[in-house]
């Protein structure tokens, strides 16, 4: 029997992008089996829900796609959990659930490549696509796990240090063959139904960012493998809805909150503080090398006030008790 796959797309005020993404899926229905695509609208309040629903009706997609109103904007994990729950409660639940950002365009054959890979590798619980950016370059979408040592590397931007810490560098140069990794980008990620049955839904404490990192961590801990499948190509207009790549802007508070939650959840408060200390050591070394013109003269791509927001936010969370609340509410991994 042919495997089935349901697609889940969480929209927040990106109706045009979501419609384009649905259009890219319309020629790949055979790969979904008898699956459907659910667009969960996270209470956009700008007419997105109505525009997407109208496009589905006018384009003749209503046999396989529909909009699901979320009722409130609870974040990426919250919206995906609504769609996943609907899919798994269906009388014929799918073998796989495919998470897709609305700012993606799925290249022909991408879903089929992922489904066929998962069918052929039953030990794999989650797989991710090759992600292209708007300029045609391949972005890294297969990563190693974040850790305090990866924060040292990320802060320093020093080639010799990255080579010494090569097993802790989060984002390596993209490879052309399928391979196992620690986590894949949630912009295009297929999940085996049995994984969801094993470990549950996504952690809604992550409003946006790090939720897929956490989910892959949990899946690996449960014994599942995570793989990157470059034969599945997806265009990702990263940051189109959040502005995360706009370095001149301050990064949204939810990114810092999600990073903090991830480190506390998996490394404890001491792990968060160690990560901050190591990142600071690395960043100060970068700034000093740039000041002395010792090979660190490249553009600093940090968002505005990044160091102050990162360290100040974590310090306030520890002093005001927020970090301790997070630490208490969940078992340590």
C-alpha distance (Angstrom), angle and dihedral (degrees) to the residues before:
residue distance angle dihedral
X1 . . .
X2 3.80 . .
X3 3.80 114.9 .
X4 3.79 117.3 -114.1
X5 3.78 128.3 -139.1
X6 3.80 130.8 -169.3
X7 3.79 120.2 -156.3
X8 3.81 121.1 -140.6
X9 3.80 120.9 -163.2
X10 3.81 122.9 179.3
X11 3.80 113.8 -152.5
X12 3.77 129.2 -165.8
X13 3.80 114.2 171.2
X14 3.82 94.0 -37.1
X15 3.80 100.1 105.3
X16 3.81 95.0 144.1
X17 3.80 92.0 53.1
X18 3.80 91.9 44.7
X19 3.82 91.5 52.6
X20 3.81 90.8 49.8
X21 3.80 89.4 50.4
X22 3.80 91.2 50.5
X23 3.79 89.2 50.1
X24 3.82 89.8 55.6
X25 3.81 88.9 52.4
X26 3.79 94.8 49.1
X27 3.81 92.3 80.9
X28 3.82 93.2 49.0
X29 3.78 100.9 59.8
X30 3.81 94.1 121.0
X31 3.81 88.8 63.1
X32 3.80 89.6 57.3
X33 3.79 91.4 58.0
X34 3.78 103.2 -157.4
X35 3.78 90.8 -22.6
X36 3.78 129.8 127.2
X37 3.79 137.9 -145.4
X38 3.79 118.9 -123.4
X39 3.79 120.2 -162.2
X40 3.79 106.4 -158.9
X41 3.79 108.8 -157.7
X42 3.80 109.4 -151.6
X43 3.80 95.1 -147.5
X44 3.80 93.4 -76.5
X45 3.80 92.8 176.3
X46 3.81 91.8 -159.7
X47 3.78 100.5 92.4
X48 3.82 94.0 -90.3
X49 3.78 93.6 128.4
X50 3.80 92.4 53.5
X51 3.82 94.5 43.6
X52 3.80 93.6 50.6
X53 3.81 92.0 45.5
X54 3.82 90.1 50.0
X55 3.81 91.7 49.4
X56 3.80 90.6 50.4
X57 3.81 91.0 52.0
X58 3.80 96.4 43.5
X59 3.81 93.5 45.9
X60 3.79 94.1 49.9
X61 3.81 93.5 -116.6
X62 3.80 96.9 125.9
X63 3.82 92.4 103.8
X64 3.80 90.4 67.8
X65 3.82 109.3 14.2
X66 3.79 135.2 55.2
X67 3.78 141.2 161.0
X68 3.79 120.6 -113.0
X69 3.83 115.7 -162.0
X70 3.79 111.2 -139.2
X71 3.80 97.1 -160.2
X72 3.81 93.3 -136.7
X73 3.78 139.2 24.8
X74 3.78 101.3 -102.2
X75 3.78 96.1 158.3
X76 3.80 137.8 -103.0
X77 3.82 97.9 -55.4
X78 3.81 90.9 44.7
X79 3.80 92.6 52.8
X80 3.79 94.1 44.6
X81 3.80 90.9 49.2
X82 3.80 89.8 56.7
X83 3.79 91.0 53.8
X84 3.81 94.3 42.1
X85 3.81 91.2 50.3
X86 3.80 91.4 51.8
X87 3.80 91.2 48.7
X88 3.80 94.2 48.9
X89 3.80 93.2 45.9
X90 3.81 91.5 56.3
X91 3.83 114.2 113.1
X92 3.82 86.6 -116.4
X93 3.82 103.4 35.6
X94 3.80 115.2 -159.5
X95 3.78 124.8 -106.1
X96 3.80 89.6 -131.8
X97 3.78 139.3 23.5
X98 3.80 118.1 -149.8
X99 3.81 117.8 -154.2
X100 3.79 113.4 -154.4
X101 3.78 131.3 177.2
X102 3.80 115.6 -131.0
X103 3.82 87.9 -124.0
X104 3.81 91.9 67.2
X105 3.78 133.1 98.3
X106 3.79 111.3 -158.7
X107 3.80 112.2 -138.8
X108 3.84 117.9 -134.3
X109 3.79 112.3 -79.3
X110 3.80 95.3 13.1
X111 3.80 98.0 118.1
X112 3.80 92.0 42.5
X113 3.81 89.6 52.6
X114 3.80 91.3 52.8
X115 3.81 95.1 45.3
X116 3.80 92.5 47.5
X117 3.80 90.7 48.1
X118 3.81 92.0 50.8
X119 3.81 91.5 46.6
X120 3.82 89.9 52.8
X121 3.82 95.3 45.6
X122 3.82 110.0 47.0
X123 3.81 92.2 174.7
X124 3.81 90.6 64.2
X125 3.78 113.0 92.7
X126 3.80 101.1 176.9
X127 3.80 132.1 21.5
X128 3.78 132.6 -177.2
X129 3.79 135.7 -153.7
X130 3.75 134.3 -120.3
X131 3.79 105.7 -98.2
X132 3.78 122.1 -147.6
X133 3.78 121.9 -164.3
X134 3.79 126.0 -137.4
X135 3.81 91.0 -90.5
X136 3.80 92.8 55.6
X137 3.79 96.4 -105.7
X138 3.80 121.6 134.1
X139 3.79 112.7 -114.0
X140 3.77 121.8 -153.0
X141 3.79 108.9 -99.2
X142 3.83 99.4 158.8
X143 3.77 111.1 76.7
X144 3.78 146.3 176.2
X145 3.78 118.6 -123.5
X146 3.79 120.6 -82.2
X147 3.81 112.2 -110.4
X148 3.81 138.7 158.6
X149 3.81 89.5 -92.5
X150 3.79 91.5 51.2
X151 3.81 87.1 55.5
X152 3.81 89.6 55.9
X153 3.79 89.6 53.2
X154 3.79 92.8 44.7
X155 3.78 92.5 52.1
X156 3.79 97.6 45.2
X157 3.83 103.4 48.3
X158 3.80 88.2 -159.7
X159 3.80 118.5 147.9
X160 3.80 97.2 -150.7
X161 3.82 90.6 50.0
X162 3.80 91.4 48.7
X163 3.80 89.3 53.6
X164 3.80 91.3 50.1
X165 3.80 90.6 47.7
X166 3.80 95.2 38.1
X167 3.81 92.9 134.7
X168 3.81 89.4 55.9
X169 3.81 100.0 45.7
X170 3.80 104.3 115.5
X171 3.81 100.3 -152.1
X172 3.78 116.9 35.7
X173 3.79 128.4 -176.8
X174 3.84 108.3 -70.2
X175 3.80 114.0 -101.4
X176 3.78 126.3 -144.8
X177 3.81 97.3 -134.6
X178 3.79 131.2 68.3
X179 3.79 111.9 -96.6
X180 3.78 143.7 163.1
X181 3.80 118.8 -97.6
X182 3.80 140.3 164.5
X183 3.80 99.1 -104.6
X184 3.79 141.3 -8.0
X185 3.77 132.5 -147.7
X186 3.78 115.0 -83.0
X187 3.81 89.4 -141.5
X188 3.82 87.5 87.0
X189 3.78 114.7 8.2
X190 3.80 131.6 147.0
X191 3.82 119.1 -152.3
X192 3.79 127.0 -164.0
X193 3.81 111.9 -125.3
X194 3.81 90.9 -127.6
X195 3.80 89.7 60.5
X196 3.79 90.4 58.2
X197 3.79 89.8 47.1
X198 3.82 89.1 50.7
X199 3.81 101.9 45.7
X200 3.80 105.3 16.1
X201 3.78 130.5 -132.2
X202 3.80 129.4 -30.5
X203 3.80 119.8 -73.1
X204 3.80 105.9 -98.4
X205 3.79 90.3 -161.2
X206 3.81 84.9 84.5
X207 3.80 105.4 77.7
X208 3.80 94.4 -173.6
X209 3.84 132.1 -15.3
X210 3.81 129.1 23.5
X211 3.81 92.8 40.8
X212 3.81 92.1 106.7
X213 3.82 90.3 45.7
X214 3.79 89.5 54.3
X215 3.81 92.5 45.0
X216 3.80 93.1 51.4
X217 3.82 89.9 47.5
X218 3.81 89.8 53.9
X219 3.81 92.2 46.7
X220 3.82 92.1 50.7
X221 3.79 90.6 47.9
X222 3.82 87.7 54.4
X223 3.81 89.9 55.1
X224 3.81 101.6 -97.3
X225 3.80 124.7 132.1
X226 3.80 124.2 -127.3
X227 3.82 117.8 -146.3
X228 3.78 140.0 -176.3
X229 3.83 115.4 -138.2
X230 3.84 111.6 -166.4
X231 3.81 92.4 -176.7
X232 3.82 85.5 75.8
X233 3.80 103.5 74.0
X234 3.79 121.8 -167.7
X235 3.79 129.3 175.7
X236 3.80 109.3 -133.1
X237 3.78 120.1 -166.5
X238 3.81 89.2 -161.7
X239 3.77 116.2 -153.9
X240 3.79 94.4 9.3
X241 3.79 91.0 131.6
X242 3.82 101.7 27.9
X243 3.81 103.7 34.7
X244 3.82 88.8 -135.0
X245 3.80 92.0 148.8
X246 3.79 95.4 52.9
X247 3.78 100.6 106.4
X248 3.81 95.1 -171.6
X249 3.81 90.6 64.0
X250 3.78 128.1 74.1
X251 3.76 111.1 -105.8
X252 3.79 115.4 -109.1
X253 3.79 116.6 -95.8
X254 3.80 91.7 -121.4
X255 3.85 90.8 67.8
X256 3.80 91.3 58.2
X257 3.81 91.2 43.5
X258 3.81 90.8 51.9
X259 3.81 93.3 48.4
X260 3.79 89.9 49.2
X261 3.79 92.3 49.0
X262 3.80 91.8 49.3
X263 3.80 95.1 52.0
X264 3.80 94.4 44.0
X265 3.80 92.1 46.4
X266 3.79 95.2 51.3
X267 3.81 104.8 24.0
X268 3.80 104.7 22.5
X269 3.79 127.5 -124.8
X270 3.80 90.4 -62.5
X271 3.81 88.6 55.5
X272 3.80 91.2 51.8
X273 3.80 91.7 50.4
X274 3.81 91.6 46.4
X275 3.81 89.7 50.4
X276 3.81 90.1 51.6
X277 3.80 93.1 47.6
X278 3.81 92.9 48.8
X279 3.80 92.2 45.7
X280 3.81 89.6 50.8
X281 3.81 92.0 50.0
X282 3.78 89.8 50.4
X283 3.80 94.4 46.1
X284 3.82 94.0 47.1
X285 3.80 89.2 51.3
X286 3.81 89.1 51.4
X287 3.80 92.7 50.1
X288 3.80 91.8 46.7
X289 3.80 92.5 49.8
X290 3.78 90.4 48.9
X291 3.81 91.3 49.1
X292 3.81 91.1 50.4
X293 3.81 91.9 41.9
X294 3.79 92.0 -120.8
X295 3.77 99.7 147.7
X296 3.81 100.5 -65.2
X297 3.77 98.7 97.8
X298 3.79 97.2 118.6
X299 3.75 122.4 116.4
X300 3.76 115.8 -75.0
X301 3.82 102.4 -127.9
X302 3.77 96.1 -172.3
X303 3.80 115.8 127.5
X304 3.78 115.8 -104.7
X305 3.83 112.8 -71.4
X306 3.80 90.2 2.0
X307 3.81 96.8 150.3
X308 3.80 93.3 47.1
X309 3.79 93.4 46.7
X310 3.81 93.9 45.3
X311 3.79 99.6 46.1
X312 3.79 96.6 30.5
X313 3.78 92.5 51.1
X314 3.78 93.6 50.1
X315 3.80 92.4 45.7
X316 3.80 91.3 50.9
X317 3.81 90.5 47.6
X318 3.82 90.7 54.6
X319 3.82 95.7 44.0
X320 3.81 95.6 43.2
X321 3.80 94.1 45.2
X322 3.82 100.1 -112.2
X323 3.81 91.8 117.8
X324 3.79 91.1 51.3
X325 3.80 91.3 49.9
X326 3.82 90.3 53.6
X327 3.78 89.6 47.1
X328 3.80 92.3 52.5
X329 3.79 98.2 45.0
X330 3.79 96.9 62.8
X331 3.80 138.2 38.4
X332 3.80 114.9 -108.2
X333 3.82 116.0 -109.4
